[in-house]
Amino acid sequence: MTITRRHALAASLAVPASLASAWRNPAAAAQTLKISHQFPGGTIEVGDFRDRLCRMFAADVARRTQGALAGEVYPNSSLMKTVAQFSALRKGVLDLTLYPISYAGGELPETNIGLMPGLVTSYKQGAAWKGAPVGQRFARFLSDKGVVIVAWIWQAGGVASRNRAILNPEDAKGMKVRGGSREMDMVLKAAGAATLSIPSNEAYAAMQTGACDAVITSSTSLISFRLEEVSKALTTGRGKSYWFMLEPLIMSRQIFEALPAAHQEAIMASGAELEKFALREAMADDQKVAEVYANRGATVKDLDDATVDKWRDIARGTAWKDYAERSPLAAELLAMAEKIPAA
């Protein structure tokens, strides 16, 4: 068989991330970067796209640095607990993580802007953050706290329910709902729901036992954590959503700055390139989740502009107001984000 450039690239990506550098340059002593996340593990070609992205990143950085850097991926929070990853990153104990940034809200309240209900309502609007003042200011803030954003990743979310669907705010009344952030919980409470704060990788057990009636999370997590097995209704995030999460690949600034400039450039170039993959896969999962749940017999509903506006109106008077009062920087970030038009 003739080996094409495409075949060669596929072969290089198929090499396990931790072995990539040794395969290319067995004489070199590679520096291995530990990459942690909370999502199910797979391979570079199959599985949760966030795990795949981490593996692709490890292989690509090994290629760009000619084997000087390698990566070892730890899925399922197997290296450390989910929320602890952010603090470990800041301290230089962990190298990289693909992390729902609002999980850091207990440590740095300003990060909750990454899951502010109704603030981002499309992928185009979210993608605009990176080059806009809000994204640049947010990146500087994180850098000052010891965190470097390597890849900007946005995901739309939906609602999986054990019984009735949550489409309009009034549908949430009397239900126990996992919202994903302090601000989302404020909106849900204003709508009459009770809330609980758990990482998405604990949602299945909460739904299964009845501790939780509904879970709002990304489309990918709604699939990867198999919530269709314990759900009878789904509200999707395809087309329209009031729930968009910033879930970037981030790196310890301490570790990053200890690397040679050429390696830093390789890391940032790889992260930027993989943003296109993340966008494509996130949007594909928005559609796939509807098919997965429908095949299990769940009722599937979509949001429209009028419904998103209802949720945003509640958010403006509760979550947005509360967030802006948290600190001068929070108010500044919110004001800048509001200037990015919905698309």
N, C-alpha and C positions, 0 to 999 in steps of 0.2 A: 504494500500500500504506500502511496506517495504521502509523505509527511508534509502537510501544509502548515502555514503560519498559525492558522486557527487550531489545528491539532496540537501544535507545539505549545500554544498558550494554554489550551485546556489541560494538557498533561502537567504543565508547571503548576496550575491552580489546583490540580487534584492531589498534589503532594501535601501530606499533613503539615500544618503550619509550623509545628515544632521541629520538623525535619527539613524544612525547605532550605535553610542555609547550609546544612551539612551536605545535602544533595548537590548543591551548586559549587561549594568550595569546602571540601572536607578538611582542608588544612587550617581553615580559619576557625577561631574561637568566637562563635557568634554570641552576641548579647541577646538574651531571650526576654521579650516583653510579655508580661502576664496580662491577659485581656479577660476581664470578668463580665458576666451579665447574668440576669435572672431568668432568661428564656430557655426553652427546651433546646437541647443540642441536636445537631444533625451532621451534615457534611457540607462541603463547599458548594455542592450542587442541589442538595435536597434538604428541606426543613424550613423552619422559621427564618425569614429573610434577615432578621437582625443577627442571628447566629451565623448565617452564611456570610453576611457582610464582614463580620469580625474575622472569619477565616480567610475571606478574600483579601482583606486588608493585610493580614499577617503574611500571606503569600506574596502580595504585591510589594510590600515594603522589603521583604527579603530579596525580591528580584531587583528593586531599585537600588538597594545598598550592596548588591553583589554578595549577599550572604552575611554581611556584617551584623544585621539585625534579624532575629527570628521572632516568631510570636507563638504563644501557647494560649489557647482559648479555654476558659473555664465556664461552661454553661450552667444553668440550673442553680445559680448561687452556690456552686460547689466549692468555690475557693473561700468565700465569706458571705455573710448574710446580705440580703439585698440592700437595705438602707445604709448599712455600714460601708458600702463601697465608696461612697462619695467622700466621707471623712478620711478613709484610708488613702484615697487618691490625693487629697490635699496634703497629707503628711508624707507622701512619697512611699508609702507601704505597698500601694497598688499602682501599676503602670497605666493601664487603660481600662475603661468600662463603657459600655453602651448603656446609657442610664436615663430613665425618665427624670428630667431635671427637676420637676416639682417635688420629687421625693426628698430633695435637699431642703425643702421649705422650713423644716423644723430647725435647721442649722443656719440657713440663710433665707429669710422670708422673701427676699427679692426674687428668688428663683421660681416662685409660684406664678410668675407671669408666663412661664412656659406651659401652663395649663389653666388659662384664664377663660372661663366659659364665655363664648360669644365674641371674644376679641379677635380670634382668627377663625375664619369660616370657609377658607379654601386653601388648597395647596399653593396656588400662585401667591396668595397673600402671605402665607407663612414663608415661602421661599424668598420673598422680598426682604425679609428681616436681615439676612446675612450682610447685604450691602448697604442697608439703610442705617440711619443714626441709631435706632433702637438696638439693632443687632451689634453694631460696633461698640456701643456703650455697654451692653450686656456682656459682650466678650471681654471687654476691659475689666469689668467688675469681677468676672470669674477668674481672670488672670491674676488680679490682685489677691484673690483668695486661694491661689495655687492651682488653678484648673485651666487647661487649654482646650478650646473647642477644635476638634480635628475634623469632624463632619457634622453638618447641620441636617438633622433628620426630623421631619414632621410626620405625624400620623393622625388620620381622622379616627374617630371612635364611634361606637354604637352602644346600644343597651340590650343586654340579654336578661330576660325575666323568667322566673320560675312559673309564673301564671300569666297575668295580663301584661300587655305591652305598655311601655312608657313612651308616649309620643309627645303629647302636650304636657305642660307643667302640672296641670291638675291630675294627670294620671298617676303621678308619684305619691299622691296623698295617702298616708297610712302605710307606705311600703318602707322596708329596710333596704337602703341602697348604698352600694360602694361607688363613690364618685371619682376618686383618684387624686383629689387635692383639697386643701382647706377651702379654697374658693368655690370649687364645685359643690362641696358639702354645704356651704352657705346658701347657694342657690336651691339645692334640694330641700333644705330645711324650710326655706321661704315658701316652697311649693307644698309643704306639709309632710315631707318624708323624714324618716329617721335615717341616720347615716352611720357607717362604720369605716374605719381607716385601716386598710390592709393592702399589701402589694398585690398586683394582679396574679402572681403565681400562687396566692393563697385563696383565690376566688372560688375555685372549684369546690373545695371542702366547705367553704362558707355557704355556697349555694346548695350543696348536697345535704347539709344538715339542717337547712332552713334558717340558719343564723342571718342569712342575707336573701332578700327577695329578688334583687336585681343588681347587676354589675355593669357599670359604664367603664369601658376600656377600649383600647385600640382594636381595630378590625383584626389585626394579626394576632393579638392576644386572645380575642374571642374565638379564634380558630385553634391556636397552638395549645391553649389550656383546656380545650375540648368542652367548653361550656355549653355547647349544643346538646350534650348528653343530659344536662340538668335544666334545660330551658324549654319553654313552650312558646316564647315570643321573642322577636328580635326587631329592634329599630336600628336600621343601618346608618352608616356615615357616608354612603356613596352619594355623590352629587352635592349634598348639603349636610353640614353638621355644625353644632355649637360647641363641639368637643374636639379640639385639636391639641395634641401634645407635642412639645419639643422634646425629642428623645435622642440627643446627640451622642456621637462617639467622642469621649473626652479623655484627656491624658493629664497625668500629674505634671505640673509645670516644673517641679524639682527634677524629675526624671528627664523631661523634654530638654531643659536647658543644659543638662549635663552631657548631652549628645553633641557630636560635631555638627556644624552648620549644614553640611550636605545631608546628614541623616534627618535633621529637622525638616529640611526642604522635602525630602522623600516622603516623610510622614504626612506633611500637610498636602502635598500633591496627591497622594493616594487617597486621603480623606475627601478632598474636593472631587476627585473623579468618582468615588463611590456614592456621592450624593445623588447622582443620576440614577444609579441602580436602586437606591433606597426609595426615591420618588416613584419609580416605575412599579416596584414591588408593593409599596404601600397602597397605591391606587388599585393594583390588581387584587389585593386582599379585600379592599372595600367591596368589590364585586363578588369575590369568591365567598366571603362570609355569608352573603345572602343565599348563595347556592347550597352551602353546607347546612345551614339551618333549615332551609326549605326541604332539603332531602331527608331531614329528621322529623319532618311534619310540623315544624314551628310556623307560627304566623309571622310574616315578614312585612314590615312597614318602612317607608322612606320619609325623610323630612322634606319640607318645602320652605320657601323663604318666609312665609308668614309664621310658620311654627318656630323656625330659628329666631325670628324677631321676638317672639314671646319669651323665649329663654334669655335672649340678650337683654330685654327690658328688665327682667328680674335681676340679672347679673349686674347691670349698671347701678342699681340702687342698693345692692348688697355687696357682692364680691369686689367689684371694681372700686367702689367707694372705700371699703375696708382696706383693700390693698394699697390704695393711694395714700392712706393715712399711716401706713406702717413705717415709712421713712421717706425723706426727700428724694432718694434715688428711686424708690418704688413709684412715686408720683411722676417723676421724670420719665421713667421707662414706659409707664402707662400712656402718658401724653404723646410720646413719640410713636408708640405702637398704634394709637388711634389715628394717626395721620396716614397710615398705609391703607389704601382703599381696598375694600372687599372686591373680589373678582368672581 
